[in-house]
Amino acid sequence: MVRHPKTLIDFMLLYLTEEACREALFQHRWPQGFRCPRCGHE
């Protein structure tokens, strides 16, 4: 189950670094990995 922070403090504690936040956003947006919407290239 995905944990979603409810407050800004919770968010900051969940994603301690910019890289951790970036990775979580990437995984949320592209769970099977990035694929170009135009050509389908991975």
CHARMM internal coordinates of N, CA and C (Angstrom, degrees):
IC EDIT
DIST 1 N 1 CA 1.4455
DIST 1 CA 1 C 1.5311
ANGL 1 N 1 CA 1 C 108.97
DIST 1 C 2 N 1.3046
ANGL 1 CA 1 C 2 N 116.06
DIHE 1 N 1 CA 1 C 2 N 137.05
DIST 2 N 2 CA 1.4580
ANGL 1 C 2 N 2 CA 121.69
DIHE 1 CA 1 C 2 N 2 CA -179.12
DIST 2 CA 2 C 1.5181
ANGL 2 N 2 CA 2 C 109.53
DIHE 1 C 2 N 2 CA 2 C -79.87
DIST 2 C 3 N 1.3142
ANGL 2 CA 2 C 3 N 115.53
DIHE 2 N 2 CA 2 C 3 N 133.86
DIST 3 N 3 CA 1.4606
ANGL 2 C 3 N 3 CA 120.84
DIHE 2 CA 2 C 3 N 3 CA 178.29
DIST 3 CA 3 C 1.5242
ANGL 3 N 3 CA 3 C 108.96
DIHE 2 C 3 N 3 CA 3 C -95.81
DIST 3 C 4 N 1.3285
ANGL 3 CA 3 C 4 N 116.72
DIHE 3 N 3 CA 3 C 4 N 122.40
DIST 4 N 4 CA 1.4572
ANGL 3 C 4 N 4 CA 121.56
DIHE 3 CA 3 C 4 N 4 CA 179.08
DIST 4 CA 4 C 1.5257
ANGL 4 N 4 CA 4 C 109.03
DIHE 3 C 4 N 4 CA 4 C -109.93
DIST 4 C 5 N 1.3290
ANGL 4 CA 4 C 5 N 117.50
DIHE 4 N 4 CA 4 C 5 N 125.79
DIST 5 N 5 CA 1.4633
ANGL 4 C 5 N 5 CA 119.84
DIHE 4 CA 4 C 5 N 5 CA 178.63
DIST 5 CA 5 C 1.5273
ANGL 5 N 5 CA 5 C 110.74
DIHE 4 C 5 N 5 CA 5 C -68.09
DIST 5 C 6 N 1.3189
ANGL 5 CA 5 C 6 N 115.94
DIHE 5 N 5 CA 5 C 6 N 143.57
DIST 6 N 6 CA 1.4590
ANGL 5 C 6 N 6 CA 121.17
DIHE 5 CA 5 C 6 N 6 CA -178.38
DIST 6 CA 6 C 1.5297
ANGL 6 N 6 CA 6 C 112.83
DIHE 5 C 6 N 6 CA 6 C -98.32
DIST 6 C 7 N 1.3190
ANGL 6 CA 6 C 7 N 117.11
DIHE 6 N 6 CA 6 C 7 N -20.58
DIST 7 N 7 CA 1.4623
ANGL 6 C 7 N 7 CA 120.88
DIHE 6 CA 6 C 7 N 7 CA 179.88
DIST 7 CA 7 C 1.5257
ANGL 7 N 7 CA 7 C 109.35
DIHE 6 C 7 N 7 CA 7 C -132.17
DIST 7 C 8 N 1.3188
ANGL 7 CA 7 C 8 N 115.91
DIHE 7 N 7 CA 7 C 8 N 166.78
DIST 8 N 8 CA 1.4590
ANGL 7 C 8 N 8 CA 120.45
DIHE 7 CA 7 C 8 N 8 CA 177.46
DIST 8 CA 8 C 1.5271
ANGL 8 N 8 CA 8 C 110.46
DIHE 7 C 8 N 8 CA 8 C -61.83
DIST 8 C 9 N 1.3169
ANGL 8 CA 8 C 9 N 117.43
DIHE 8 N 8 CA 8 C 9 N -39.26
DIST 9 N 9 CA 1.4671
ANGL 8 C 9 N 9 CA 120.95
DIHE 8 CA 8 C 9 N 9 CA 178.62
DIST 9 CA 9 C 1.5288
ANGL 9 N 9 CA 9 C 109.95
DIHE 8 C 9 N 9 CA 9 C -62.44
DIST 9 C 10 N 1.3311
ANGL 9 CA 9 C 10 N 117.34
DIHE 9 N 9 CA 9 C 10 N -45.05
DIST 10 N 10 CA 1.4719
ANGL 9 C 10 N 10 CA 120.89
DIHE 9 CA 9 C 10 N 10 CA 177.18
DIST 10 CA 10 C 1.5249
ANGL 10 N 10 CA 10 C 110.73
DIHE 9 C 10 N 10 CA 10 C -59.16
DIST 10 C 11 N 1.3294
ANGL 10 CA 10 C 11 N 116.39
DIHE 10 N 10 CA 10 C 11 N -42.09
DIST 11 N 11 CA 1.4613
ANGL 10 C 11 N 11 CA 121.40
DIHE 10 CA 10 C 11 N 11 CA 179.11
DIST 11 CA 11 C 1.5206
ANGL 11 N 11 CA 11 C 110.73
DIHE 10 C 11 N 11 CA 11 C -61.18
DIST 11 C 12 N 1.3160
ANGL 11 CA 11 C 12 N 116.65
DIHE 11 N 11 CA 11 C 12 N -46.02
DIST 12 N 12 CA 1.4648
ANGL 11 C 12 N 12 CA 121.28
DIHE 11 CA 11 C 12 N 12 CA -178.73
DIST 12 CA 12 C 1.5264
ANGL 12 N 12 CA 12 C 111.40
DIHE 11 C 12 N 12 CA 12 C -65.81
DIST 12 C 13 N 1.3270
ANGL 12 CA 12 C 13 N 117.43
DIHE 12 N 12 CA 12 C 13 N -34.72
DIST 13 N 13 CA 1.4648
ANGL 12 C 13 N 13 CA 120.81
DIHE 12 CA 12 C 13 N 13 CA 178.16
DIST 13 CA 13 C 1.5305
ANGL 13 N 13 CA 13 C 111.75
DIHE 12 C 13 N 13 CA 13 C -74.15
DIST 13 C 14 N 1.3213
ANGL 13 CA 13 C 14 N 116.48
DIHE 13 N 13 CA 13 C 14 N -31.98
DIST 14 N 14 CA 1.4583
ANGL 13 C 14 N 14 CA 120.68
DIHE 13 CA 13 C 14 N 14 CA -179.85
DIST 14 CA 14 C 1.5273
ANGL 14 N 14 CA 14 C 111.60
DIHE 13 C 14 N 14 CA 14 C -74.39
DIST 14 C 15 N 1.3311
ANGL 14 CA 14 C 15 N 116.49
DIHE 14 N 14 CA 14 C 15 N -38.54
DIST 15 N 15 CA 1.4673
ANGL 14 C 15 N 15 CA 121.95
DIHE 14 CA 14 C 15 N 15 CA -179.01
DIST 15 CA 15 C 1.5260
ANGL 15 N 15 CA 15 C 108.51
DIHE 14 C 15 N 15 CA 15 C -117.46
DIST 15 C 16 N 1.3214
ANGL 15 CA 15 C 16 N 115.25
DIHE 15 N 15 CA 15 C 16 N 87.00
DIST 16 N 16 CA 1.4633
ANGL 15 C 16 N 16 CA 120.80
DIHE 15 CA 15 C 16 N 16 CA -173.24
DIST 16 CA 16 C 1.5191
ANGL 16 N 16 CA 16 C 113.73
DIHE 15 C 16 N 16 CA 16 C -70.69
DIST 16 C 17 N 1.3277
ANGL 16 CA 16 C 17 N 117.08
DIHE 16 N 16 CA 16 C 17 N -24.39
DIST 17 N 17 CA 1.4653
ANGL 16 C 17 N 17 CA 119.87
DIHE 16 CA 16 C 17 N 17 CA -179.94
DIST 17 CA 17 C 1.5257
ANGL 17 N 17 CA 17 C 109.46
DIHE 16 C 17 N 17 CA 17 C -126.60
DIST 17 C 18 N 1.3206
ANGL 17 CA 17 C 18 N 115.11
DIHE 17 N 17 CA 17 C 18 N 160.82
DIST 18 N 18 CA 1.4554
ANGL 17 C 18 N 18 CA 120.23
DIHE 17 CA 17 C 18 N 18 CA 177.01
DIST 18 CA 18 C 1.5305
ANGL 18 N 18 CA 18 C 110.51
DIHE 17 C 18 N 18 CA 18 C -61.93
DIST 18 C 19 N 1.3239
ANGL 18 CA 18 C 19 N 116.51
DIHE 18 N 18 CA 18 C 19 N -38.38
DIST 19 N 19 CA 1.4675
ANGL 18 C 19 N 19 CA 120.75
DIHE 18 CA 18 C 19 N 19 CA 179.41
DIST 19 CA 19 C 1.5331
ANGL 19 N 19 CA 19 C 110.93
DIHE 18 C 19 N 19 CA 19 C -64.00
DIST 19 C 20 N 1.3246
ANGL 19 CA 19 C 20 N 118.17
DIHE 19 N 19 CA 19 C 20 N -40.91
DIST 20 N 20 CA 1.4698
ANGL 19 C 20 N 20 CA 121.55
DIHE 19 CA 19 C 20 N 20 CA 178.06
DIST 20 CA 20 C 1.5281
ANGL 20 N 20 CA 20 C 110.48
DIHE 19 C 20 N 20 CA 20 C -63.18
DIST 20 C 21 N 1.3092
ANGL 20 CA 20 C 21 N 116.50
DIHE 20 N 20 CA 20 C 21 N -40.27
DIST 21 N 21 CA 1.4642
ANGL 20 C 21 N 21 CA 121.32
DIHE 20 CA 20 C 21 N 21 CA 178.10
DIST 21 CA 21 C 1.5224
ANGL 21 N 21 CA 21 C 110.11
DIHE 20 C 21 N 21 CA 21 C -65.88
DIST 21 C 22 N 1.3197
ANGL 21 CA 21 C 22 N 116.75
DIHE 21 N 21 CA 21 C 22 N -46.19
DIST 22 N 22 CA 1.4646
ANGL 21 C 22 N 22 CA 121.78
DIHE 21 CA 21 C 22 N 22 CA 179.93
DIST 22 CA 22 C 1.5349
ANGL 22 N 22 CA 22 C 110.74
DIHE 21 C 22 N 22 CA 22 C -59.26
DIST 22 C 23 N 1.3148
ANGL 22 CA 22 C 23 N 116.71
DIHE 22 N 22 CA 22 C 23 N -44.70
DIST 23 N 23 CA 1.4672
ANGL 22 C 23 N 23 CA 121.02
DIHE 22 CA 22 C 23 N 23 CA -179.57
DIST 23 CA 23 C 1.5323
ANGL 23 N 23 CA 23 C 111.03
DIHE 22 C 23 N 23 CA 23 C -64.23
DIST 23 C 24 N 1.3257
ANGL 23 CA 23 C 24 N 117.37
DIHE 23 N 23 CA 23 C 24 N -41.32
DIST 24 N 24 CA 1.4639
ANGL 23 C 24 N 24 CA 120.76
DIHE 23 CA 23 C 24 N 24 CA 178.85
DIST 24 CA 24 C 1.5273
ANGL 24 N 24 CA 24 C 110.80
DIHE 23 C 24 N 24 CA 24 C -64.32
DIST 24 C 25 N 1.3299
ANGL 24 CA 24 C 25 N 117.36
DIHE 24 N 24 CA 24 C 25 N -41.89
DIST 25 N 25 CA 1.4641
ANGL 24 C 25 N 25 CA 120.81
DIHE 24 CA 24 C 25 N 25 CA 178.03
DIST 25 CA 25 C 1.5276
ANGL 25 N 25 CA 25 C 110.91
DIHE 24 C 25 N 25 CA 25 C -64.27
DIST 25 C 26 N 1.3282
ANGL 25 CA 25 C 26 N 116.65
DIHE 25 N 25 CA 25 C 26 N -41.46
DIST 26 N 26 CA 1.4599
ANGL 25 C 26 N 26 CA 121.61
DIHE 25 CA 25 C 26 N 26 CA 178.49
DIST 26 CA 26 C 1.5275
ANGL 26 N 26 CA 26 C 110.19
DIHE 25 C 26 N 26 CA 26 C -61.42
DIST 26 C 27 N 1.3338
ANGL 26 CA 26 C 27 N 116.61
DIHE 26 N 26 CA 26 C 27 N -47.21
DIST 27 N 27 CA 1.4651
ANGL 26 C 27 N 27 CA 120.84
DIHE 26 CA 26 C 27 N 27 CA -179.71
DIST 27 CA 27 C 1.5311
ANGL 27 N 27 CA 27 C 111.71
DIHE 26 C 27 N 27 CA 27 C -64.30
DIST 27 C 28 N 1.3181
ANGL 27 CA 27 C 28 N 116.46
DIHE 27 N 27 CA 27 C 28 N -35.43
DIST 28 N 28 CA 1.4623
ANGL 27 C 28 N 28 CA 120.28
DIHE 27 CA 27 C 28 N 28 CA 179.22
DIST 28 CA 28 C 1.5325
ANGL 28 N 28 CA 28 C 110.62
DIHE 27 C 28 N 28 CA 28 C -69.82
DIST 28 C 29 N 1.3226
ANGL 28 CA 28 C 29 N 116.32
DIHE 28 N 28 CA 28 C 29 N -41.63
DIST 29 N 29 CA 1.4704
ANGL 28 C 29 N 29 CA 121.47
DIHE 28 CA 28 C 29 N 29 CA -177.29
DIST 29 CA 29 C 1.5243
ANGL 29 N 29 CA 29 C 112.30
DIHE 28 C 29 N 29 CA 29 C -74.82
DIST 29 C 30 N 1.3298
ANGL 29 CA 29 C 30 N 116.71
DIHE 29 N 29 CA 29 C 30 N -39.91
DIST 30 N 30 CA 1.4693
ANGL 29 C 30 N 30 CA 122.01
DIHE 29 CA 29 C 30 N 30 CA -176.11
DIST 30 CA 30 C 1.5286
ANGL 30 N 30 CA 30 C 109.96
DIHE 29 C 30 N 30 CA 30 C -130.19
DIST 30 C 31 N 1.3360
ANGL 30 CA 30 C 31 N 119.30
DIHE 30 N 30 CA 30 C 31 N 75.53
DIST 31 N 31 CA 1.4697
ANGL 30 C 31 N 31 CA 121.53
DIHE 30 CA 30 C 31 N 31 CA -176.23
DIST 31 CA 31 C 1.5379
ANGL 31 N 31 CA 31 C 113.99
DIHE 30 C 31 N 31 CA 31 C -62.38
DIST 31 C 32 N 1.3242
ANGL 31 CA 31 C 32 N 118.50
DIHE 31 N 31 CA 31 C 32 N -27.27
DIST 32 N 32 CA 1.4644
ANGL 31 C 32 N 32 CA 121.04
DIHE 31 CA 31 C 32 N 32 CA 177.14
DIST 32 CA 32 C 1.5294
ANGL 32 N 32 CA 32 C 111.53
DIHE 31 C 32 N 32 CA 32 C -98.98
DIST 32 C 33 N 1.3198
ANGL 32 CA 32 C 33 N 117.33
DIHE 32 N 32 CA 32 C 33 N 13.75
DIST 33 N 33 CA 1.4637
ANGL 32 C 33 N 33 CA 121.50
DIHE 32 CA 32 C 33 N 33 CA -177.90
DIST 33 CA 33 C 1.5174
ANGL 33 N 33 CA 33 C 110.71
DIHE 32 C 33 N 33 CA 33 C 96.05
DIST 33 C 34 N 1.3169
ANGL 33 CA 33 C 34 N 115.40
DIHE 33 N 33 CA 33 C 34 N 159.05
DIST 34 N 34 CA 1.4596
ANGL 33 C 34 N 34 CA 120.69
DIHE 33 CA 33 C 34 N 34 CA -177.97
DIST 34 CA 34 C 1.5225
ANGL 34 N 34 CA 34 C 110.99
DIHE 33 C 34 N 34 CA 34 C -71.54
DIST 34 C 35 N 1.3021
ANGL 34 CA 34 C 35 N 115.42
DIHE 34 N 34 CA 34 C 35 N 138.38
DIST 35 N 35 CA 1.4658
ANGL 34 C 35 N 35 CA 122.79
DIHE 34 CA 34 C 35 N 35 CA 174.99
DIST 35 CA 35 C 1.5274
ANGL 35 N 35 CA 35 C 107.24
DIHE 34 C 35 N 35 CA 35 C -140.46
DIST 35 C 36 N 1.3276
ANGL 35 CA 35 C 36 N 116.04
DIHE 35 N 35 CA 35 C 36 N 129.95
DIST 36 N 36 CA 1.4590
ANGL 35 C 36 N 36 CA 121.24
DIHE 35 CA 35 C 36 N 36 CA 179.92
DIST 36 CA 36 C 1.5293
ANGL 36 N 36 CA 36 C 109.65
DIHE 35 C 36 N 36 CA 36 C -60.87
DIST 36 C 37 N 1.3423
ANGL 36 CA 36 C 37 N 118.18
DIHE 36 N 36 CA 36 C 37 N 124.62
DIST 37 N 37 CA 1.4572
ANGL 36 C 37 N 37 CA 119.73
DIHE 36 CA 36 C 37 N 37 CA -179.59
DIST 37 CA 37 C 1.5334
ANGL 37 N 37 CA 37 C 112.69
DIHE 36 C 37 N 37 CA 37 C -68.75
DIST 37 C 38 N 1.3141
ANGL 37 CA 37 C 38 N 116.86
DIHE 37 N 37 CA 37 C 38 N -22.29
DIST 38 N 38 CA 1.4608
ANGL 37 C 38 N 38 CA 120.63
DIHE 37 CA 37 C 38 N 38 CA -178.45
DIST 38 CA 38 C 1.5357
ANGL 38 N 38 CA 38 C 111.91
DIHE 37 C 38 N 38 CA 38 C -80.49
DIST 38 C 39 N 1.3349
ANGL 38 CA 38 C 39 N 116.85
DIHE 38 N 38 CA 38 C 39 N -51.58
DIST 39 N 39 CA 1.4704
ANGL 38 C 39 N 39 CA 119.61
DIHE 38 CA 38 C 39 N 39 CA -173.67
DIST 39 CA 39 C 1.5298
ANGL 39 N 39 CA 39 C 113.79
DIHE 38 C 39 N 39 CA 39 C -112.53
DIST 39 C 40 N 1.3448
ANGL 39 CA 39 C 40 N 117.79
DIHE 39 N 39 CA 39 C 40 N -10.82
DIST 40 N 40 CA 1.4556
ANGL 39 C 40 N 40 CA 120.69
DIHE 39 CA 39 C 40 N 40 CA 179.55
DIST 40 CA 40 C 1.5174
ANGL 40 N 40 CA 40 C 114.48
DIHE 39 C 40 N 40 CA 40 C 82.92
DIST 40 C 41 N 1.3282
ANGL 40 CA 40 C 41 N 117.48
DIHE 40 N 40 CA 40 C 41 N 2.70
DIST 41 N 41 CA 1.4708
ANGL 40 C 41 N 41 CA 120.88
DIHE 40 CA 40 C 41 N 41 CA -179.91
DIST 41 CA 41 C 1.5233
ANGL 41 N 41 CA 41 C 109.83
DIHE 40 C 41 N 41 CA 41 C -68.31
DIST 41 C 42 N 1.3329
ANGL 41 CA 41 C 42 N 115.89
DIHE 41 N 41 CA 41 C 42 N 140.82
DIST 42 N 42 CA 1.4689
ANGL 41 C 42 N 42 CA 120.23
DIHE 41 CA 41 C 42 N 42 CA -179.68
DIST 42 CA 42 C 1.4791
ANGL 42 N 42 CA 42 C 111.50
DIHE 41 C 42 N 42 CA 42 C -88.79
END
COOR INIT
IC SEED 1 N 1 CA 1 C
IC BUILD
